[in-house]
Amino acid sequence: MIITRSPLRISLGGGGTDLPSYSREHGGFLIAAGIDKYVYINIHSRFVDRFLLKYSQMEEAASIDEIRHPIIREALRLLNINSRNLEITSMADIPAGTGLGSSGSFTTALLKGLHTYKKNLVHPHELAEQACHIEIDILKEPIGKQDQYIAAYGGITCFEFGKDGSVAASPLAILEETLFNLEDNLLLFFTGYSRSASAVLKEQDDKSRRADREMTENLHFVKDLAFSTKRALERGDVAEFGRLMNVHWEHKKRRSAGMSNHQIDDWYACALSNGASGGKLIGAGGGGFLMFYAEDKARLRHAMREQGLKEVRFRFEFEGTRVLST
């Protein structure tokens, strides 16, 4: 049995500038971090000459063309898997649609498993590019490249998205003390809402393709904020990082009416009144997880618990997509 896993992720700055509709014209930059919450893929041979696939649904297919799950179907095609007697099962620590990049993590973990099945060695960059090719080029999802790349690389990583489609990855150069402060003072709370990232991002993607001035200027500002965040973290100024998170959220909300709602705004205001210096919804928006930076963690936890929000504690993950068992 082949078992692979990919980390989920949080965005620390610049999210949205990785969409090709923006980065192909202006270049993108963001900082993301892998966390110790995972998507797992199990692959093993079975005695029946048909695919058996288990995810949120279960399906059996006699050929690749019959497979309903689009990512599994296209991954098998891309790697030219000829064997049909495969059982593929996916599991995750966190539900899909909650803003932590589960689709990109699923795709990289699946591809890593299939490469292992074929006894291929694959570099994280190649793995991420193949995942992007499936989701963006083949399936035409209006998403960016952040999720696939941070899943493949892990760590706290800076990504530059070139106008030519290239992606350059480099670790954020922060001190160990700053790393520990971030881990200790970043808190995740589940809103109870899940949503499709594609549905939320489509409005941004459409406006970027039309060169909408307001959207373009918003993303320019967010990209500049990401560079400011990088400088703040590299000099150990975590208080400034918290402040920049708050500025980022205020601009992120302007991209779409579906980015937030009255309930999320109320929770956010409550957090700022109870120890948080900044925060935002992780991912495309519309639901999922609220992340806050707070040095007075006990006060914030108590306030969010009174609001009925469930905290998910995490640590950073530095390994990226990996094989656990073969």
C-alpha positions in Angstrom: 0.0 0.0 0.0 1.3 3.5 -0.9 0.3 6.2 1.5 1.1 9.9 0.8 0.2 13.1 2.6 0.2 16.8 1.7 -0.1 19.6 4.3 -2.9 22.1 4.3 -1.9 25.7 4.4 -2.4 29.2 5.7 -1.7 32.4 3.8 0.4 35.0 5.5 0.3 37.7 2.8 -0.4 38.3 -0.9 -3.2 35.9 -1.4 -5.0 36.4 -4.7 -2.0 37.7 -6.6 -1.2 34.1 -7.7 -4.2 33.8 -10.0 -2.9 33.7 -13.6 -5.4 36.3 -14.7 -3.4 38.8 -12.5 0.1 37.3 -12.3 0.5 36.9 -16.1 0.0 40.6 -16.5 1.6 42.1 -13.4 3.5 39.3 -11.6 2.5 38.0 -8.2 4.0 37.5 -4.8 2.8 35.8 -1.6 3.9 34.1 1.6 2.2 30.9 2.6 2.9 28.3 5.3 2.2 24.6 5.5 0.5 23.4 8.7 0.3 20.0 10.4 -3.2 19.2 9.1 -3.1 16.9 6.1 -4.8 15.3 3.1 -3.9 11.6 2.8 -4.0 9.4 -0.2 -3.9 5.6 -0.1 -3.2 3.6 -3.3 -3.0 -0.2 -3.6 -3.7 -2.9 -6.1 -6.9 -5.0 -6.0 -7.9 -8.3 -7.5 -10.7 -6.8 -9.6 -9.8 -5.1 -12.9 -11.7 -1.9 -12.2 -10.9 1.3 -10.4 -12.4 1.7 -6.9 -12.3 5.3 -5.7 -13.3 6.4 -2.2 -13.5 10.1 -1.3 -16.6 12.0 -0.1 -18.3 9.5 -2.5 -17.5 6.0 -3.7 -17.3 5.0 -7.3 -16.2 2.1 -9.4 -15.1 2.5 -13.0 -14.0 0.2 -15.7 -11.9 2.8 -17.4 -10.3 6.2 -16.8 -12.9 7.9 -19.0 -15.7 6.6 -16.8 -14.2 8.2 -13.6 -16.5 11.0 -12.3 -13.9 12.6 -10.0 -12.2 15.1 -12.3 -8.9 15.4 -10.5 -8.4 11.7 -10.1 -9.4 11.1 -13.8 -7.0 13.7 -15.1 -4.1 12.7 -12.8 -4.4 9.1 -14.1 -4.4 10.4 -17.6 -1.4 12.7 -17.1 0.7 9.9 -15.6 -0.5 7.4 -18.2 -1.5 4.8 -15.7 -2.5 1.7 -17.6 -3.4 -0.5 -14.7 -7.1 -0.5 -13.8 -7.0 -2.7 -10.7 -6.3 0.2 -8.4 -8.1 1.3 -5.2 -7.6 5.0 -4.4 -8.8 6.4 -1.1 -8.5 9.9 0.3 -8.9 11.2 3.8 -8.4 14.6 5.4 -7.9 16.1 8.8 -10.1 19.2 7.8 -13.1 19.2 5.6 -12.9 20.5 2.0 -14.2 24.0 1.3 -12.8 25.6 4.5 -10.1 27.8 3.0 -7.0 25.8 3.8 -6.1 24.7 0.2 -7.5 21.2 0.4 -7.9 20.8 -3.4 -4.2 21.6 -4.1 -3.2 19.3 -1.2 -5.4 16.5 -2.6 -3.9 16.9 -6.1 -0.3 16.9 -5.0 -0.7 14.0 -2.7 -2.5 12.0 -5.4 0.2 12.8 -8.0 3.0 11.9 -5.5 1.2 8.5 -4.9 0.9 7.8 -8.5 4.5 8.7 -9.2 5.5 6.4 -6.4 3.4 3.7 -7.9 5.3 4.1 -11.2 8.6 4.3 -9.3 9.2 7.9 -10.5 11.2 10.5 -8.6 9.6 13.9 -8.7 10.8 17.3 -7.5 8.4 19.5 -5.5 8.5 22.1 -8.3 7.5 19.5 -10.9 4.8 18.1 -8.6 3.3 21.5 -8.1 3.4 22.3 -11.8 1.6 19.1 -12.7 -1.0 19.8 -10.0 -1.5 23.3 -11.4 -1.7 22.0 -15.0 -4.5 19.6 -14.0 -6.6 22.2 -12.0 -6.0 25.3 -14.0 -5.1 24.3 -17.6 -7.2 21.1 -18.0 -10.1 21.6 -15.6 -10.2 25.4 -16.1 -10.7 26.2 -12.4 -10.4 30.0 -11.7 -7.8 29.5 -9.0 -4.2 30.4 -8.4 -1.0 28.4 -7.9 -0.5 29.0 -4.2 -2.1 25.8 -2.8 -0.3 23.4 -5.0 3.1 24.9 -4.4 2.9 25.3 -0.7 1.5 21.8 -0.4 4.5 20.4 -2.4 7.2 22.5 -0.6 5.8 23.0 2.9 7.6 25.4 5.3 7.0 29.1 5.4 7.7 30.0 1.8 7.8 33.0 -0.4 6.5 32.5 -4.0 7.1 34.9 -6.9 4.8 34.3 -9.9 6.3 35.6 -13.1 4.5 37.0 -16.1 5.8 34.1 -18.1 4.1 31.6 -15.8 7.2 30.7 -13.9 7.2 30.3 -10.1 10.2 30.9 -7.9 10.1 29.5 -4.3 12.3 30.6 -1.4 12.1 30.0 2.3 11.1 33.1 4.4 14.3 34.1 6.2 13.1 34.5 9.8 14.7 33.9 13.1 13.7 30.9 15.2 12.3 33.2 17.9 10.0 34.8 15.3 8.9 31.4 14.1 8.0 30.3 17.6 6.1 33.6 18.2 4.1 33.1 15.0 3.2 29.5 16.0 2.2 30.5 19.5 0.2 33.6 18.6 -1.6 32.6 15.4 -5.0 31.1 16.2 -7.5 29.4 13.8 -11.3 29.3 14.4 -13.8 27.5 12.2 -16.7 29.7 11.2 -19.0 26.7 10.5 -19.4 27.7 6.9 -17.8 25.9 4.0 -17.8 27.1 0.4 -16.3 26.4 -3.1 -13.2 28.5 -3.6 -13.8 28.4 -7.4 -17.2 30.1 -6.9 -15.7 32.9 -4.7 -12.7 33.4 -6.9 -14.5 33.5 -10.2 -15.6 37.1 -9.7 -11.9 38.2 -9.0 -10.8 36.1 -12.0 -13.4 37.6 -14.3 -12.6 41.2 -13.2 -8.8 40.6 -13.6 -9.3 39.3 -17.1 -11.3 42.4 -18.0 -8.5 44.5 -16.5 -11.0 46.0 -14.0 -9.2 49.0 -12.5 -10.5 48.7 -9.0 -9.7 45.0 -8.8 -6.2 45.5 -10.3 -5.4 48.3 -7.9 -6.6 46.2 -5.0 -4.3 43.3 -6.0 -1.4 45.7 -6.5 -1.9 47.0 -2.9 -2.2 43.4 -1.5 1.1 42.5 -3.3 2.9 45.5 -1.8 1.5 44.5 1.6 3.0 41.0 1.1 6.4 42.5 0.6 5.9 44.7 3.7 4.9 41.5 5.6 8.0 39.7 4.5 10.2 42.6 5.7 8.4 42.8 9.0 8.7 39.1 9.7 12.4 38.9 8.6 13.2 41.7 11.1 11.1 40.0 13.8 8.4 42.6 14.1 5.4 40.3 14.7 3.3 43.2 16.0 3.6 44.9 12.6 2.7 41.6 11.0 -0.6 41.6 13.0 -1.3 45.2 11.9 -0.7 44.3 8.3 -3.1 41.3 8.5 -5.8 43.7 9.5 -5.1 46.1 6.6 -5.0 43.1 4.2 -8.4 41.9 5.4 -10.0 45.3 4.9 -8.8 45.4 1.3 -9.6 41.7 0.7 -13.2 42.3 1.6 -13.6 44.8 -1.2 -12.9 42.3 -3.9 -16.3 40.6 -3.7 -19.6 41.1 -1.9 -19.4 37.4 -1.1 -16.0 37.7 0.7 -17.6 38.2 4.1 -21.0 38.6 5.8 -22.5 40.3 8.9 -21.8 37.3 11.1 -18.2 37.0 10.1 -17.8 40.8 10.5 -19.3 40.6 14.0 -16.9 37.8 14.9 -14.0 39.7 13.5 -14.9 42.8 15.5 -15.3 40.7 18.7 -11.8 39.3 18.2 -10.2 42.8 17.7 -11.9 43.8 21.0 -10.5 40.8 22.8 -6.8 40.7 22.2 -6.4 40.2 18.4 -4.2 42.8 16.6 -5.2 41.5 13.2 -6.8 38.7 11.3 -8.6 37.5 8.2 -10.5 34.8 6.6 -8.1 32.2 5.2 -8.5 31.3 1.6 -10.9 32.7 -1.0 -13.4 34.0 1.5 -17.1 33.4 2.2 -16.5 31.0 5.0 -14.0 28.5 6.4 -11.5 29.6 9.0 -10.8 32.9 10.7 -7.2 33.4 11.6 -6.0 36.0 14.2 -2.7 37.2 15.5 -3.0 37.7 19.3 -0.5 37.9 22.1 -3.3 37.7 24.7 -4.4 34.3 23.5 -6.4 33.3 26.6 -8.7 36.3 26.3 -9.2 35.7 22.5 -9.9 32.0 23.0 -12.5 32.7 25.7 -14.2 35.4 23.6 -14.4 33.1 20.5 -15.6 30.2 22.5 -18.4 32.3 23.8 -19.3 33.1 20.2 -19.5 29.4 19.5 -16.4 29.1 17.3 -14.2 26.0 17.5 -10.5 26.5 17.6 -8.2 24.2 15.6 -4.6 24.3 17.0 -1.7 23.8 14.6 2.0 23.9 14.1 4.0 24.7 10.9 4.9 21.8 8.6 8.3 21.9 6.9 8.3 18.7 4.9 5.7 19.3 2.1 4.1 16.4 0.2 5.8 13.1 1.1 5.4 9.4 1.0 4.6 7.8 4.4 4.6 4.1 3.3 5.2 2.0 0.2 
